[in-house]
Amino acid sequence: MGLKDNLKAVKNELNTEEQFIENFIKGERFIRKYKFYISAVVIILVAWFAGNFIISKINDYKTKEA
């Protein structure tokens, strides 16, 4: 019975690894397919945060100056 149990354990381990690799490939395809849109969203978010930071610093400077 030990050999059968070992074979079942190896099969389960291989199935788990196969599922992990399949999910990784699916994620990679998703990223490759939507790379332009993901990059655009990231760039827009960075620009928005930078703009808000700069505007808040300008407003702080104006209030201190007044």
C-alpha positions in Angstrom: 0.0 0.0 0.0 2.9 2.3 0.6 3.8 2.4 -3.1 0.2 3.3 -4.1 0.1 6.0 -1.6 3.4 7.4 -2.8 2.1 7.4 -6.4 -1.1 9.2 -5.4 1.0 11.8 -3.5 3.2 12.3 -6.6 0.2 12.6 -8.9 -1.4 15.2 -6.6 1.8 17.1 -6.4 2.2 17.1 -10.2 -1.4 18.2 -10.7 -0.8 21.1 -8.2 2.3 22.2 -10.1 0.5 21.9 -13.4 -2.3 24.1 -12.1 0.2 26.7 -10.8 2.0 26.8 -14.1 -1.3 27.1 -16.0 -2.4 30.0 -13.8 0.9 31.7 -14.3 0.7 31.4 -18.0 -2.9 32.7 -18.0 -1.7 35.7 -15.9 1.2 36.3 -18.3 -1.1 36.2 -21.3 -3.4 38.7 -19.6 -0.6 41.1 -18.8 0.8 40.8 -22.3 -2.6 41.4 -23.9 -3.4 44.4 -21.8 0.1 45.8 -21.2 -0.6 49.1 -23.0 -3.7 49.8 -20.9 -2.0 48.8 -17.6 0.9 51.0 -18.4 -1.4 53.9 -19.3 -3.3 53.6 -16.0 -0.1 53.5 -14.0 1.3 56.5 -15.8 -1.9 58.4 -15.4 -2.0 57.6 -11.6 1.6 58.7 -11.1 1.0 61.9 -13.0 -2.2 62.6 -11.0 -0.4 62.0 -7.6 2.5 64.2 -8.7 0.1 66.9 -9.9 -1.8 66.8 -6.6 1.4 67.0 -4.6 2.7 69.9 -6.6 -0.6 71.8 -6.4 -0.7 71.3 -2.6 2.8 72.5 -2.2 2.0 75.6 -4.3 -1.1 76.3 -2.2 0.9 75.9 1.0 3.5 78.3 -0.2 0.8 80.9 -1.2 -0.8 80.6 2.2 2.5 81.1 4.0 3.4 84.0 1.8 0.0 85.8 2.4 
